């Protein structure tokens, strides 16, 4: 599972670093679409359902589920801000939302790994081993890296927008 999580991210960030055309492509993507895709994180509700049905432990399922749902809940407002004013991409609120979205994913993966590692394997004990089987393995091995890449792309575009906005500000004379 660790390879499935880390390999796509390593490839993405290496490609960004080594390929100017890929970096330009990433910076040209529609930020509203990238941001709106985070609304898929409502699937975090599924973690709560799996906890309620005694499939996943509370510490992991509630934290990961509520974190995903919070990011998904805010996504339409982020998109609305970008539609109304493209410069919103350079705002502290937009940057903070993306950073918190990445943090939520890192915390969820960490809690999942810790839960699986510390599980004593007592009969009936809940742990995150179901996350290592189909179809749940698609979440840490595909969706989590994808959402991190989307957040990273949004942050790159945010930084680019901040530079553009700063370049348009009038220079004040000192005196």
Secondary structure, DSSP 8 states (H G I E B T S, - for coil): -HHHHHHHHHHHHHHHHH-HHHHHHHHHS-HHHHHHGGGGGGGHHHHHHHHHTTSS-HHHHHHHHHHHHHHHHHHHHHHHHHHH-GGGGGSHHHHHHHHHHHHHHHHHHHHHHHHHHH----TT---GGGGGSTTTHHIIIIIHHHHHHHHHHHHHHHHHHHHHHHHHS------
